[in-house]
């Protein structure tokens, strides 16, 4: 089933990660129309569009400053959604999502780098009450909670407390930026709590050797927990960009590899729009994401499987969790 730029898109999308809310605030860009990867006009063709919008703890800020920054970014984002309330909705639950009309954008909130709790674990309740439903404990290097992907550091005592609170509150831990040791510890904690954990924007380390990517064992532990994995559109995570730019074919290679790990109900998209300046050559924004669907169809993916990866797997997860 061909999907073209000039026709209304006949498929649905749930994208597990973007940095658009932070970019909008920092660069004073509106949600309706802008030169970022995501804007309402760029996504207007989707029959259903659900976006997990992450608010990043800027690494140039202290933990305390990052917490204040979170509220400024969130308030700006909420103001933009209110200004476009006929076509954008901020969701706190699956029930909220079911009320969003076709053609409107539904947003869920995430935190990327939970160091912004700044030693005050009661802030986890404030984040949950604000609508945060997915939380990453790390971004890069070591913080007060534990090690990022570029370290071998485990969770700290505070990190274990925050992870336990997230699981108890109903926030889903995201290990896309975590070290192997933190990922293993969160996997163990999630298993003990009978809760899933996820990787919102991580590719396969068996295809591309990047420290942000998942090993086969990590992918399978996420899958076994009932979690999901979003395949990103970040060039260095997809191939060796020292020799060439990433392509849509590289994205599909990672998807196919994860499917080979019995991941047909686990694989989703976590594009990382507005969080990378290295998209695959054929994709410049969410408006051209249809090219990935067309390329998957050309590689003999069924419409059902394309629909599962673009939408249904994540939809089923949101229904179970929120």
Protein Blocks (a to p, Z undefined) as FASTA:
>chain_A
ZZdfkbccfbdcddfbdcklmmmmmnopafkbccbfbdfklmmmpmbdcddddddddfkb
cfklmmmmmmmmmmmmmmmmmmmmmmgccdfbfklmmmpcghiacdddddehjklnnopa
klmmmmmmnopabdcfbfbhcdfkbccfkbcbdcdfklmmmmmmmmmnopacdfklgcfk
lmmmmmmmmmmnopacddfbdcdfklpccfkbccfklmmmmmmnopacdddfbfklmmcf
klbccdfklmmmmmmmmmmnopmmmpccdekpoiaccdcfkbgbfklmmmmmmmmmmnop
afklmmmmmmmmmmmmmmmmZZ
